[in-house]
Amino acid sequence: MRWWLTIVMLLWIQAVWAQDASSPVQRARDLAKAGAYVQAERLLRQHLQEAPRDMEGRFLLARLLSWQGHYQQALAQYALLLRRDGQNADYLFGQAQVYTWMRDYPRALRILEALRARNPGYEDAWKLEWKILTTPGAEHGGVDVDWFRTEAAIAFPDRDWWQREQDTPSLHRHRQRVVREEKSVQRELEVGGSYSQLNNGFANWSSEYLAFRMKDAQDRSFHAMAENVTRYQLQDVQLTVGGGIPVLDWGHLFADLQFSPGHRFMPSSSWMGGALLSLPDGWGLQLGVRQTHYPESQTWTYSGMVERYFGNFRASYTFNWAQVIQAGNGSNHVLTLDHYYSTDNRLGVAYTVGKEVERISPTRVAITPVWNVTVHGRHWWNARWGTAWGLHVHHQGHVYNRWGGHVGLLYRF
């Protein structure tokens, strides 16, 4: 009887091994070893849609993205990993590697110094820091190279890498091919439209739009949009252009400009500027101001937003205060919750209540009490194509109720 139990146990162990060997993460790892990074990335993205909490798979995806030069996408993955385990040495080291390949040496050094302090035996962190310190022209914040060499000699007396001016083994030794050195640029086109139905005798609204968005490896962004809008049985065109730049380690500055050539009911022009401050533990703080010009009036809107990322979620609260010159002021509150059910895909809901500045006729701008509920999302079907969508219900005081939605086709290149 015992030999039957032995056979059953052996068959079970073999089945477990076979299942592990054929798991998506293992198959992706095998593809990466063969240099098939694109196929491995696609497999991991599909796997993480079904198992978003698989940290092993997400860690491999982060490394794959960095090996291909998709640095910002890799940093986004490391951010998700570190929100779950902020002290993980491998995640921190991978993040520092990405900043090194981006040549953002000061940020990489700050991560490595903290990692080395918490994990003094993590030799790869020491070696990467030595690589940066001995790279000609690299900014290293005044760290004494001789002091570091002495500390490395004490920590690793049986090694000799700290005796050389350059670390001979390539920083990319885990890769099967050379990553391109130029910065990775993400570009995205969106074409779509919207439709809203109104009551109280108001004509329905609609729009068609074409949008372009771009972000480079340094997290600098640019966006532009052209929109044809139909309201009050009139047509108007609105053009938007804007962008953002990172500022040291603390956040981003951003701005945009809007212009309507005909301004039959759209603002003749509008500009906005603001700053986003990145805080520890997934928190963020954003401040902004917008000035809007109508032919018959002018509006100033000031906003403050607090956000927090936790797990696969983002929650935010925004306070807006608007003043219409010679017409009074009003404020509203916006609560938003987004669920990132995979790397680039999300589903969210937003609730707005308070008072808003709104053009309620072609010749009248007013502040009215409002509430609004919006459900929105973005879903990428593959590496190139995706969909953006939204549904809304809007109550504009005693003027009208409006409900409808929008849908857009996304193309990434």
Stockholm file with secondary structure:
# STOCKHOLM 1.0

chainA/1-413         MRWWLTIVMLLWIQAVWAQDASSPVQRARDLAKAGAYVQAERLLRQHLQEAPRDMEGRFLLARLLSWQGHYQQALAQYALLLRRDGQNADYLFGQAQVYTWMRDYPRALRILEALRARNPGYEDAWKLEWKILTTPGAEHGGVDVDWFRTEAAIAFPDRDWWQREQDTPSLHRHRQRVVREEKSVQRELEVGGSYSQLNNGFANWSSEYLAFRMKDAQDRSFHAMAENVTRYQLQDVQLTVGGGIPVLDWGHLFADLQFSPGHRFMPSSSWMGGALLSLPDGWGLQLGVRQTHYPESQTWTYSGMVERYFGNFRASYTFNWAQVIQAGNGSNHVLTLDHYYSTDNRLGVAYTVGKEVERISPTRVAITPVWNVTVHGRHWWNARWGTAWGLHVHHQGHVYNRWGGHVGLLYRF
#=GR chainA/1-413 SS CHHHHHHHHHHHHHHHHHHHHTSHHHHHHHHHHTTCHHHHHHHHHHHHHHCTTCHHHHHHHHHHHHHTTCHHHHHHHHHHHHHHCTTCHHHHHHHHHHHHHTTCHHHHHHHHHHHHHHCTTCHHHHHHHHHHHTSTTCCCTTCCHHHHHHHHHHHCTTCCGGGSSSCSSCTTTTCSSCCCCSCCEEEEEEEEEEEEEECTTCCCEEEEEEEEEEEETTCCEEEEEEEEEEETTEEEEEEEEEEEEEETTTEEEEEEEEECSSCSSSCSEEEEEEEEEECGGGEEEEEEEEEEEETTEEEEEEEEEEEEEETTEEEEEEEEEEEETTTEEEEEEEEEEEECCSSSCEEEEEEEEEEEEEEEETTEEEEEEEEEEEEEEEEESSSSEEEEEEEEEEEETTTEEEEEEEEEEEEEC
#=GC SS_cons         CHHHHHHHHHHHHHHHHHHHHTSHHHHHHHHHHTTCHHHHHHHHHHHHHHCTTCHHHHHHHHHHHHHTTCHHHHHHHHHHHHHHCTTCHHHHHHHHHHHHHTTCHHHHHHHHHHHHHHCTTCHHHHHHHHHHHTSTTCCCTTCCHHHHHHHHHHHCTTCCGGGSSSCSSCTTTTCSSCCCCSCCEEEEEEEEEEEEEECTTCCCEEEEEEEEEEEETTCCEEEEEEEEEEETTEEEEEEEEEEEEEETTTEEEEEEEEECSSCSSSCSEEEEEEEEEECGGGEEEEEEEEEEEETTEEEEEEEEEEEEEETTEEEEEEEEEEEETTTEEEEEEEEEEEECCSSSCEEEEEEEEEEEEEEEETTEEEEEEEEEEEEEEEEESSSSEEEEEEEEEEEETTTEEEEEEEEEEEEEC
//
